[in-house]
Amino acid sequence: MKKENWYFLDTGHRNPFFNMAMDESLMDWSRETGVVILRFFNFRPRSVTIGYLQSVGKWLLNLEKKGIKWVRRPTGGRAVFHSHDFTYSLIFPEHHPLIGGTVLESYKKIAVAFKESFNLMGLNVALKRERANGKVAYCFGSASWYEFTFQSKKIIGSAQMRKKGVVLQQGTIMLDNPGNPYPNVKGMITIKEAMKRYFPLKEMKKIVYAAFENVFPVKFIPVNQEFYIKDLLDKYQSYEWNYARKEKEI
């Protein structure tokens, strides 16, 4: 089978506003060209991303007072802690033949690549086939559709948004406990806990990259173009975007 070209970039450690602006910019690029992009990224300083519909709770404001930066994601779901994590985004046309379809269809297709990732690590994970508990404030407090658990604890979290024919899926795997001052999340298991050893971020990136190439008939091409994101940076740093009350506070 002829391999399809997908694009790949690793933007390293950047602030939370840059990371959200970059994903929206990549959505614009996909909309214009029809390309698929896989991006790996991390956060510096340590951060929190909250779901698009999530309210700004007191717990989050307390973290902000302690120096933790935060931003509202364009994707749904609940709060994710970005410290000792592996985070990715996948951007693609909504009706892409390999990974497109309805929300649940695309989640299911993409989940195959992450099942392969855990297989390569020697972890026997279980696939969740029901909606998460909507009352928890933290993403890793409860697994949802086509996410994975290990020993009944959530090991990966993902969320989507769709806009004008393009899908953005963002997801995170916790490599180690985020530590103070973050709250403890009882339903979460880290890769360090599952593997019973320190697991480097660099190694996690290699495994996920290889898993996508194993599962899908694709060849990754490095992204070598610049993206204008200043207006989007202004958006994601704005009070109007981040503090807007989206739902009843939890």
N, C-alpha and C positions, 0 to 999 in steps of 0.2 A: 504494500500500500504506500502510495506517495505521501510523504510527510508534509503537513501544513506548517507554515511559518507563523510562530507566535513571538511576541516581543517580551524581553525580560530586562528588568533593571533592579538594582539594589541601591537604595538611596541612603543606607546607613542610618546613623543616629541623628535625627533632626527634631526640632520642637513640634509639639502636637498640632499647631496651626499650619505649619508647612506640610505636615503629613496629610491632613485632610484636604488642603488646597491642591496638593499634587494629585490626589486621587480624583478630584473633580476635574482637574485639567486633563488627566488621562481619559476620563469619560468623554470629554469633548473630542479628543483625538480619535478615540474609537468610533464615535458617532460620524466623524468626518471621513474616516478611511475604512471602517469595518474590521480593524485589527483587534487581536486579543493581546492583552498585556498582563503579565504576572510580575508583581512588585514585592520585594522584601523590604521591610523598613523597621526601624526602632526609634525610641524616643529618648531625647536628652534635652532638658532635664527629665527626671522621672515624672510620669504623667498619669492621668486618667482620661479615658474617653467615655462619654455617656451616650446612650442611644438617642436617636432623633426625637422620640416621643417622651423621653424620660425627664422628669422634673429635677430641679436642682435641690437636692436634699441637704439637711443640716450636716450629715456626715461628710458630704463633698466640700462644703464651705469650711468645715473644720480642717480637712486636708489642705485646702487652699491656704489657710492661715499658717500651716506648717511648711509651706513652700512647695507644695505639689501643684503643678500646672494641670489644667484640664481643658477639654474642648468637647463640644457636642458633635458627634459623628453625623454624617448624612445617612448612615445606615441605622436600622432599628436595633432592638435588643436592649441590654442593660449594661451597666458600667463595667469597664475592663481596666485592670491595673497594668500599667506599662513600666515594669521593672523586672529584669531577668526574664524577658519574654521573647518569643519569636512571633512576629506579626507579618501578615501578608495581605495583599489585595489582588483580586482578579477582576479584570474589566473586560467585558465582551458584549457583542451584539445580542439582544434578547432572544433572537431566533437562530443563534449559531448552532449548526448541526451536531457538534460534539458536546457542548455544555449548555446549550440554551434550552428554552421551554418555559414552563410555569415555574414559579418560585420553588416548589417542592421538587419538580423534575430536575432543575439545575442544581439544587442542593445535593440531590441524590447522585448525580453524575460527578460532581466535583468531589464528593465524599469518597469516591473510589480511589482518587489519588492520595487522599490522606490515610485511607486504610492501607494502601501500599506503603506509605511512609512509616506507619507504625509496624507493619510487617517487616520492613527492612531493619527496624530497630529491635525486633524480636518481642514486641508487645502485643498481646492478644486482647484487642479492644472490642467493645460491644457497641453496636449501632443503636442509637435512640430513635424510636419511631412514634413519638408523641410530643405534643406541645409542652414547653417548659412551664414551670410554676411562675405565673405572672406577678406574684406578690414579692419576689425577691428583688433587691436593689442591685445585686452584683451578677454579672453574666455567668460566672463560674459557680454560682449557687445552685443552678439547676440546668440540666441538659435539655435540648430541644430537638426538633426534627433533624435527622441525619447528622447529628453530632455524635461524638464518641465518648464512651466512658471506659475507665479501667478500674477494676475492683469496685464498681458501682459509683465511682466518682468521676466528675467531668474532667476531660483531659484536653479538649479543644472547644473553642467557641467561635461561631461565625454569624454574620448578619448581612443582609442584602438591602439594596435600594435599586429602584428602576426609574429611569428618566429618559423620555424621548427615545425609546428603543434600545437603550444601553443599560447593562446591569453592572453594578459594583458589588462585589462580595468582599468583605473584610473579615479577617479571622486572626485568632491568637492562640498560641500554645504557650503555657507557662513553663519555662525551663527550671525555675527555682521559685521558692516562696518570695514574694515581693518585699517582705519584711516591714519593719516600722517606717512610717507611721500608718501604713495601710491596715484596714480591718482584716481580721482573719475570716477566710471563706471556707466554711466547713465542707461544702460539696465539691471542692476542687482537689485535684491531685496534680502535682508537678511532674515533669519528666525526671527530675533528680530523684523524686520519691519512687516513681515507677521503675526506673532503671537501677536504682540503688547505687548511683554514682553521679558525679558531676558530668553534665552533658553540655559541651560548648555550643554556643550559638552558631559558630562557623560550621560545625558538624550537622546541626539541625538544618541549616540552609542547603547544604549539599544533598542531604537525604530527600528533602521535599522537592528540590529541583529534579533529582534523579527519578523520583516517584512519578512526577508529571510526565516525564519523557517515557517512562515504562508503560504508563497506563494509556496515554493518548498518542496518536501518530503525529507527533509534532516535533519541530526543531526550533529551539529558542534562538532568537537574534538579539544581540545587545541593543538597547535603545541608545542612540547617539545624537539625539537632538535636544535642544533646549525648550523649556516650556515657560511661557509667561504666566506667573501665578500671583502677581502683586494684588490685583483686584480681589482674587479669591482669598489671599492672606488677610486682606482687610475684612472680608466677610467673616472668616472663621475666628478672627480676633475681636469681633464686635460684640457689644453688650446685647444687641438685638438678636443675634444668632444664639449666643450661649445661654443667656439668662431667661429667655422667653419661656414662660411656664407652659408646658405642653400637656401635662396631665396632672391628676391629683398626686400630691407629694407622698412619697413613701419613705 
